[in-house]
């Protein structure tokens, strides 16, 4: 779970570099702090699933 903007970005990077599937929740905090975050991550090859 993302605790704050900077800590959450660290969680996200760790999840992106880990092998297998990772789950990061509360990412709304991160997306508010970075312009077009999802588009930039997709450009790097990241895949995501929004569960709700």
Secondary structure, 3 states (H helix, E strand, C coil): CCCCHHHHHHHHHHHHHCCCCCCCCCCHHHHHHCCCHHHHHHHCCCCCCCCC
